[in-house]
Each structure stands twice: as C-alpha cells, then as structure tokens.
Amino acid sequence: MAPRSVSAAFVLVSLLMVGCVTKGQFLAEQEKVSTLELKVAQLETGLAKAREELMASRGSIRTDQADIKADLLDLRSEMQQLRGEVSSFSYQRSSEIKERQAMEQSLAMQMSQVLTRLQDMESRVARIEEFFGMKKKGEASKRGAAPVVPAMPVAPAPQGPLPPAQPAPYQAVPPEAAPPVQPAPEAAPAPLPPQGSEGAVPEGAALSPESATGVPQSAQMESQPLVPPEQSGLAALAPPEPPPPPKPLTAEESYNLAYNLYRAKKYEAARAAFEQFLERYPKSNLTDNARFWIGETYYQTGDYERAIVVYQKLLEKSPKGPKAPDALLKIGFSLAQLGEKKGAQAALEKLIRDYPQSPQVKLAQDKLKLLKAGDGQNNKARSR
C-alpha cells in the first residue's frame, strides 16, 4: 500500500511542477487516491479474514471427516464381530443338534444290540437247561427260546419188572467212564400200575432219567465227572466277550489329529476338531495354537471377517502368548484383503512396535511397503 501512495504523490508533484494541474485539482486527486487506498486496505483486510475462515473451516471439515471415518471403522468392526458371533452361535447350535441326533441313534443301536444279545443268551440258557434235563420242552418254548433239541426216543415201558439201570441217553461222558449205578433188587420187582390208573406212564412217553434208572437225578449228576466245556461242546453256546473300549486320545494326539486335517485342507473338519480339543483340554499349553489355526481355517476359505474375530479373541485371552504376533500379522493381512488399508497398516505397525524381536516383523514390514506403494500410486493417479 505504501509504494502505491508514494508513486501517486510523485505523479501529482511532477504534474504540479510542470504546471498542468492547479493546487485545487491536486488536492482533489490526492483525496481520491486516499479514498481508493482506504478501500483497497479494507478489501485486503476482508480477504485475509476470508482466508482465515476458509482455513479454519477446512481444518474442522478434516477433523469431522476423520471422526466419521473412525466411527465407520468402529461400526464395521462391531458388525464383523456380531456376524462372527452369530455364525459361531448357529454353528454351535447345529453341532449340538447333530450330536444329539447321533447320540439318540447310538442309544437306539445299543438298545437293539442289547435286546438281541439278551434274546440270544436266553435261547442258549434254555438249550443248556434242556440239555441237562433241568427244564421241559414246553417250558422252554413258552419262554420264546430257539427250538429245543428233541429228546432221544425211548421204547415203551414193558409189562413186568424194570430192567437193570442204564446210563442216561444225554450223559456227557461215555458209560465206561461213569461209575456203575446199583440196580434195583431183582427179588422184589415193583409192578407197574395198570394202564389208565393214577401215576401210570402213557405209551410212547419219554422216561425221565430218574424213572429210567431208578436212581434220583441229583445222585446221577453227582456221580458224573465234570468235563471241561471245550470237550463237552458247550463252548459254542457261551456268549462272546465284548470288545475292549477304545483308549481315549491324549491332548497332544487330539491336537495332532486336528492339525493333520488342516494340512490336508479339510478346513471344516479341522475347525471342528480344534474346537473339540479346546472343549476337552482348556488348560493345555496348545490352546493358543488351536485358536490360531481355527482363525486360519476361516482365512484360507476367504472368510476374513470371521478370521479377524477369532484372531482378536486370541489376543484378548493371551496378548503375550507365542501366537500373538501371528494373530496381529493375520489381522493386518485380513484387513488388507477387505480393502481396509489404514486398519491393516495400524495392525502391522502395532506388531512391529510391540513385538520387535518376532520373526513376523519382516513380513509385516514387507506388507507395509506394498500398502504404502499402492497409496502412492493412487495419489499420483488422482493428481493427474
């Protein structure tokens, strides 16, 4: 502003000296120049204020944009967590239904096997009882057992004295090995009752061992030597021994089984096996590894949101654990896959800052370079 006034005054003075302008005209022109200079100063002051207001509004707009973006990131993270929890709940519910159905089927099968074995054992017991003459055929058939072995035919009882005692037809040992049975005295044979009288033996009926030999059945059984079941043919009638129960897996064996499923790229089966491992062995030193590999099953199938939820739970439970750097690294990778570059950079920078000695730092630094290089290319494209 000062140079302009000086130049204007110089022009007016020069004109006055030349004699072309009168003093009144000179004062009028000087007043005009002063008025114009005042207006210019007011305009410059207003322009400066406008610039200050514009800069302040830009700063507030940027602050509002940053706050809105942070709120959006928080909302997106909460939505991801809610989705993961809903999917986890639905999976647990479906797993419980499947386990209940499998348990019911297993119980039904076991009941059927028990009933079958019970019927088979009843049938075998009935056969053994009839074999030794402890039960009659009619009683065995009423119990619903298998067909009873028919008794040996016996000739009709002769009229007159009974013949000398003979070994029972069902005896398990040869007659030569059994001790001889004392026959009834021949001097006074007991006459049979007449036909049709009380206690008579019908024609064609099978005689019991006691009536055929004249010796009580208990005495005959005591006189017979005991024979092992293998020699008497009773071994086949014995029920089979049940198989021994399977040996339960140890914590390490259960973990290795789940890890082998993951290596075979059977991610759903591996996830279920790792979750079962966490339920059975919650205090094992391999729980952090199991949680990390559960997140990896989601990451390998492209479900990055659920993977982030699992990694975050791992960091919450054991922030100083051996798998914490791996979980942070995979959170950064998952956010990058979802297009959240700033969140990915924040996670990777936290890994480098909190775990500087971790071998995952090199991978995090390489990923950060790629992300920053991508941002630089995008900025150049926008400027063009």
C-alpha positions as CSV (number, residue, x, y, z in Angstrom):
1,M,0.0,0.0,0.0
2,A,2.9,2.5,0.8
3,P,4.5,2.1,-2.7
4,R,1.3,3.0,-4.4
5,S,0.7,6.2,-2.4
6,V,4.3,7.3,-3.0
7,S,4.0,6.7,-6.7
8,A,0.7,8.6,-6.9
9,A,2.2,11.5,-4.9
10,F,5.2,11.5,-7.1
11,V,3.0,11.7,-10.2
12,L,1.0,14.6,-8.8
13,V,4.0,16.5,-7.7
14,S,5.5,16.1,-11.1
15,L,2.4,17.4,-12.8
16,L,2.2,20.3,-10.4
17,M,5.8,21.3,-11.1
18,V,5.1,21.1,-14.8
19,G,2.2,23.5,-14.3
20,C,-0.5,21.4,-15.9
21,V,-2.5,21.0,-12.7
22,T,-3.7,23.5,-10.2
23,K,-3.4,23.2,-6.5
24,G,-7.1,22.5,-6.1
25,Q,-7.1,19.8,-8.7
26,F,-4.1,18.3,-7.0
27,L,-5.8,18.2,-3.6
28,A,-8.9,16.6,-5.2
29,E,-6.9,14.0,-6.9
30,Q,-5.0,13.3,-3.7
31,E,-8.2,12.8,-1.8
32,K,-9.4,10.4,-4.5
33,V,-6.2,8.5,-4.2
34,S,-6.6,8.3,-0.4
35,T,-10.1,7.0,-0.7
36,L,-9.0,4.3,-3.2
37,E,-6.2,3.3,-0.9
38,L,-8.6,3.0,2.0
39,K,-10.9,0.8,0.0
40,V,-8.0,-1.4,-1.1
41,A,-6.9,-1.7,2.5
42,Q,-10.5,-2.7,3.6
43,L,-10.6,-5.3,0.7
44,E,-7.3,-6.7,1.7
45,T,-8.4,-7.0,5.4
46,G,-11.6,-8.8,4.3
47,L,-9.7,-11.1,2.0
48,A,-7.3,-12.0,4.9
49,K,-10.3,-12.7,7.2
50,A,-11.9,-14.8,4.5
51,R,-8.7,-16.8,4.1
52,E,-8.5,-17.4,7.8
53,E,-12.2,-18.5,8.0
54,L,-11.6,-20.8,5.0
55,M,-8.6,-22.4,6.6
56,A,-10.5,-22.9,9.9
57,S,-13.4,-24.5,8.1
58,R,-11.1,-26.8,6.2
59,G,-9.5,-27.9,9.5
60,S,-12.9,-28.5,11.1
61,I,-14.1,-30.4,8.0
62,R,-11.0,-32.6,8.0
63,T,-11.5,-33.3,11.7
64,D,-15.1,-34.2,11.1
65,Q,-14.1,-36.4,8.2
66,A,-11.5,-38.2,10.4
67,D,-14.1,-38.7,13.2
68,I,-16.7,-40.0,10.8
69,K,-14.2,-42.4,9.3
70,A,-13.1,-43.6,12.8
71,D,-16.8,-44.2,13.7
72,L,-17.3,-46.1,10.4
73,L,-14.3,-48.3,11.2
74,D,-15.7,-48.9,14.7
75,L,-19.1,-49.8,13.3
76,R,-17.6,-52.1,10.7
77,S,-15.5,-53.8,13.4
78,E,-18.6,-54.3,15.6
79,M,-20.6,-55.6,12.7
80,Q,-17.8,-58.1,11.9
81,Q,-17.8,-59.2,15.5
82,L,-21.6,-59.6,15.6
83,R,-21.5,-61.6,12.4
84,G,-18.8,-63.8,13.8
85,E,-20.8,-64.4,17.0
86,V,-24.0,-65.1,15.1
87,S,-22.2,-67.6,12.8
88,S,-20.5,-69.2,15.8
89,F,-23.8,-69.5,17.7
90,S,-25.5,-71.0,14.6
91,Y,-22.6,-73.4,14.1
92,Q,-22.7,-74.4,17.8
93,R,-26.5,-74.9,17.6
94,S,-26.2,-77.1,14.5
95,S,-23.4,-79.1,16.1
96,E,-25.5,-79.7,19.3
97,I,-28.4,-80.9,17.2
98,K,-26.2,-83.2,15.2
99,E,-24.6,-84.5,18.4
100,R,-28.0,-85.1,19.9
101,Q,-29.2,-86.9,16.9
102,A,-26.1,-89.0,16.7
103,M,-26.4,-89.8,20.5
104,E,-30.1,-90.9,20.0
105,Q,-29.1,-93.1,17.1
106,S,-26.3,-94.6,19.1
107,L,-28.5,-95.3,22.0
108,A,-31.1,-96.9,19.8
109,M,-28.5,-99.1,18.2
110,Q,-27.1,-100.1,21.6
111,M,-30.5,-100.9,22.9
112,S,-31.2,-103.1,19.8
113,Q,-27.8,-104.9,20.3
114,V,-28.6,-105.4,24.0
115,L,-32.0,-106.8,23.3
116,T,-30.6,-109.1,20.6
117,R,-27.8,-110.4,22.9
118,L,-30.4,-110.9,25.7
119,Q,-32.6,-113.0,23.4
120,D,-29.6,-114.9,22.2
121,M,-28.5,-115.6,25.8
122,E,-32.0,-116.7,26.9
123,S,-32.1,-119.1,24.0
124,R,-28.7,-120.5,24.9
125,V,-29.6,-120.8,28.6
126,A,-32.8,-122.6,27.6
127,R,-30.8,-125.0,25.4
128,I,-28.4,-125.7,28.2
129,E,-31.2,-126.3,30.7
130,E,-33.0,-128.7,28.4
131,F,-29.7,-130.4,27.6
132,F,-29.2,-131.3,31.3
133,G,-32.9,-132.0,31.8
134,M,-33.4,-129.1,34.1
135,K,-36.4,-127.7,32.1
136,K,-39.1,-129.3,30.0
137,K,-39.5,-128.6,26.3
138,G,-42.9,-127.0,26.9
139,E,-41.4,-124.5,29.4
140,A,-38.5,-123.6,27.1
141,S,-40.8,-123.0,24.2
142,K,-43.1,-120.8,26.3
143,R,-40.1,-118.5,27.0
144,G,-39.7,-117.8,23.3
145,A,-36.4,-119.6,23.1
146,A,-35.0,-121.3,20.0
147,P,-36.2,-124.8,19.0
148,V,-35.3,-127.2,21.7
149,V,-33.1,-130.3,20.9
150,P,-35.6,-133.2,20.8
151,A,-35.2,-136.0,23.4
152,M,-33.9,-139.4,22.5
153,P,-36.7,-141.8,21.7
154,V,-37.4,-144.4,24.4
155,A,-39.0,-147.8,23.9
156,P,-42.4,-148.3,25.5
157,A,-42.3,-149.5,29.1
158,P,-42.5,-153.3,29.2
159,Q,-45.1,-155.0,31.4
160,G,-43.4,-156.5,34.4
161,P,-40.2,-155.7,36.3
162,L,-37.9,-152.9,35.3
163,P,-34.6,-153.8,33.5
164,P,-31.3,-153.1,35.1
165,A,-30.3,-149.4,35.3
166,Q,-28.5,-148.0,32.2
167,P,-26.7,-144.6,31.7
168,A,-29.0,-141.8,30.7
169,P,-29.0,-141.1,26.9
170,Y,-28.0,-137.5,27.5
171,Q,-24.9,-138.3,29.6
172,A,-21.9,-136.2,28.6
173,V,-19.3,-138.9,29.2
174,P,-19.0,-142.5,27.9
175,P,-20.7,-145.2,30.0
176,E,-17.3,-146.8,30.7
177,A,-16.0,-143.6,32.5
178,A,-19.1,-143.2,34.8
179,P,-19.3,-145.3,38.0
180,P,-21.8,-148.1,37.8
181,V,-25.2,-147.5,39.3
182,Q,-26.6,-150.1,41.7
183,P,-29.5,-151.8,40.1
184,A,-32.7,-152.3,41.9
185,P,-33.1,-155.7,43.7
186,E,-34.5,-158.4,41.4
187,A,-36.1,-160.3,44.3
188,A,-38.9,-157.8,44.7
189,P,-39.6,-156.1,41.4
190,A,-42.0,-153.2,41.7
191,P,-45.0,-153.9,39.5
192,L,-46.1,-151.1,37.3
193,P,-49.6,-149.7,37.9
194,P,-52.2,-150.8,35.5
195,Q,-52.9,-148.8,32.4
196,G,-55.2,-145.9,32.9
197,S,-54.6,-145.7,36.7
198,E,-53.2,-142.8,38.6
199,G,-49.4,-142.5,38.1
200,A,-49.3,-144.7,35.0
201,V,-46.9,-143.9,32.2
202,P,-48.6,-143.4,28.9
203,E,-47.5,-145.4,25.9
204,G,-44.8,-143.7,23.8
205,A,-43.9,-141.1,26.5
206,A,-40.3,-140.4,27.2
207,L,-39.0,-141.6,30.6
208,S,-37.1,-139.1,32.8
209,P,-33.6,-140.1,33.9
210,E,-34.9,-140.8,37.4
211,S,-37.6,-143.2,36.2
212,A,-35.3,-144.9,33.7
213,T,-32.6,-145.7,36.1
214,G,-34.3,-145.9,39.4
215,V,-31.8,-143.5,40.9
216,P,-32.6,-139.8,41.8
217,Q,-31.4,-137.3,39.2
218,S,-29.3,-135.4,41.7
219,A,-27.4,-138.6,42.5
220,Q,-26.7,-139.3,38.8
221,M,-25.4,-135.8,38.3
222,E,-23.1,-136.0,41.3
223,S,-21.8,-139.4,40.1
224,Q,-20.8,-138.0,36.7
225,P,-17.3,-136.5,36.4
226,L,-17.0,-132.8,35.4
227,V,-15.9,-132.3,31.8
228,P,-14.4,-129.0,30.5
229,P,-16.8,-127.0,28.2
230,E,-14.3,-127.4,25.3
231,Q,-14.7,-131.2,25.4
232,S,-18.5,-131.3,26.1
233,G,-19.3,-128.9,23.2
234,L,-20.7,-126.1,25.4
235,A,-18.0,-123.6,24.4
236,A,-20.0,-122.6,21.3
237,L,-23.0,-121.8,23.5
238,A,-21.1,-119.3,25.6
239,P,-21.8,-115.6,24.8
240,P,-18.9,-113.8,23.0
241,E,-16.8,-111.4,25.1
242,P,-17.4,-107.7,24.4
243,P,-14.5,-105.8,22.7
244,P,-12.5,-103.6,25.0
245,P,-13.4,-99.9,25.0
246,P,-11.2,-97.6,22.8
247,K,-8.4,-95.8,24.5
248,P,-9.1,-92.1,24.8
249,L,-6.8,-89.7,23.0
250,T,-4.3,-87.6,24.8
251,A,-4.2,-83.8,24.4
252,E,-1.2,-84.0,22.0
253,E,-2.8,-86.7,20.0
254,S,-6.1,-84.8,19.7
255,Y,-4.2,-81.6,18.6
256,N,-2.1,-83.5,16.0
257,L,-5.3,-85.1,14.6
258,A,-6.8,-81.7,14.1
259,Y,-3.6,-80.2,12.6
260,N,-3.3,-83.1,10.1
261,L,-6.8,-82.3,9.0
262,Y,-5.8,-78.7,8.4
263,R,-2.7,-79.7,6.5
264,A,-4.9,-81.9,4.3
265,K,-7.0,-78.8,3.5
266,K,-10.1,-80.2,5.2
267,Y,-10.8,-76.9,6.9
268,E,-14.3,-77.5,8.2
269,A,-13.3,-80.9,9.8
270,A,-10.1,-79.3,11.2
271,R,-12.1,-76.4,12.7
272,A,-14.5,-78.8,14.4
273,A,-11.6,-80.9,15.7
274,F,-9.7,-77.9,17.1
275,E,-12.9,-76.7,18.8
276,Q,-13.4,-80.1,20.3
277,F,-9.8,-80.0,21.5
278,L,-10.4,-76.6,23.3
279,E,-13.5,-78.1,25.0
280,R,-11.7,-81.2,26.3
281,Y,-8.4,-79.6,27.1
282,P,-9.0,-75.9,28.0
283,K,-5.8,-75.8,30.2
284,S,-3.4,-77.3,27.7
285,N,-0.4,-75.3,26.5
286,L,-1.6,-75.8,22.9
287,T,-4.8,-73.8,23.3
288,D,-3.3,-70.6,21.7
289,N,-2.2,-72.7,18.7
290,A,-5.6,-74.3,18.4
291,R,-7.3,-70.8,18.4
292,F,-4.9,-69.5,15.8
293,W,-5.5,-72.5,13.5
294,I,-9.2,-72.0,13.8
295,G,-8.7,-68.5,12.5
296,E,-6.6,-69.9,9.7
297,T,-9.4,-72.2,8.6
298,Y,-11.5,-69.1,8.1
299,Y,-8.7,-67.2,6.4
300,Q,-7.9,-70.0,3.9
301,T,-11.5,-70.1,2.8
302,G,-11.7,-66.3,2.3
303,D,-13.9,-65.6,5.3
304,Y,-11.7,-62.8,6.5
305,E,-14.3,-61.1,8.8
306,R,-14.7,-64.3,11.0
307,A,-10.9,-64.8,10.9
308,I,-10.4,-61.3,12.3
309,V,-12.9,-62.1,15.2
310,V,-11.0,-65.3,16.1
311,Y,-7.6,-63.5,16.0
312,Q,-8.9,-60.8,18.2
313,K,-10.2,-63.3,20.8
314,L,-6.8,-64.9,20.8
315,L,-5.1,-61.5,21.5
316,E,-7.7,-60.8,24.3
317,K,-7.1,-64.2,26.0
318,S,-3.3,-64.2,25.7
319,P,-1.8,-60.9,24.5
320,K,1.7,-62.1,25.5
321,G,1.3,-65.6,24.1
322,P,3.5,-67.2,21.5
323,K,0.8,-66.8,18.8
324,A,0.1,-63.1,19.5
325,P,2.5,-61.8,16.7
326,D,1.0,-64.2,14.2
327,A,-2.5,-63.1,15.1
328,L,-1.6,-59.4,14.6
329,L,0.0,-60.2,11.3
330,K,-3.0,-62.1,10.0
331,I,-5.3,-59.3,11.2
332,G,-3.3,-56.9,9.1
333,F,-3.5,-59.3,6.1
334,S,-7.2,-59.8,6.5
335,L,-7.9,-56.1,6.7
336,A,-5.9,-55.6,3.6
337,Q,-7.9,-58.2,1.8
338,L,-11.1,-56.4,2.9
339,G,-9.7,-53.1,1.5
340,E,-9.1,-51.5,4.9
341,K,-5.6,-50.3,4.2
342,K,-5.4,-47.9,7.1
343,G,-6.6,-50.5,9.6
344,A,-4.1,-53.0,8.1
345,Q,-1.3,-50.5,8.4
346,A,-2.2,-49.8,12.1
347,A,-2.2,-53.6,12.9
348,L,1.1,-54.2,11.2
349,E,2.7,-51.1,12.9
350,K,1.5,-52.4,16.2
351,L,3.1,-55.7,15.6
352,I,6.4,-54.0,14.7
353,R,6.2,-51.8,17.8
354,D,5.1,-54.3,20.4
355,Y,7.0,-57.4,19.2
356,P,10.2,-56.1,17.6
357,Q,12.1,-59.4,18.1
358,S,9.4,-61.5,16.5
359,P,10.2,-63.2,13.1
360,Q,6.9,-61.9,11.8
361,V,8.3,-58.3,11.8
362,K,10.0,-58.8,8.4
363,L,6.7,-60.0,6.8
364,A,4.9,-57.0,8.4
365,Q,7.5,-54.5,7.0
366,D,7.2,-56.0,3.5
367,K,3.4,-55.8,3.6
368,L,3.6,-52.2,4.8
369,K,5.9,-51.3,1.9
370,L,3.4,-52.8,-0.6
371,L,0.5,-50.9,1.1
372,K,2.3,-47.6,1.0
373,A,3.4,-48.1,-2.5
374,G,-0.2,-48.7,-3.5
375,D,-1.3,-45.5,-1.8
376,G,1.5,-43.5,-3.6
377,Q,0.4,-44.8,-7.0
378,N,-3.3,-43.9,-6.2
379,N,-2.3,-40.4,-5.2
380,K,-0.3,-39.9,-8.4
381,A,-3.3,-41.1,-10.4
382,R,-5.6,-38.7,-8.6
383,S,-3.2,-35.7,-9.2
384,R,-3.1,-36.5,-12.9
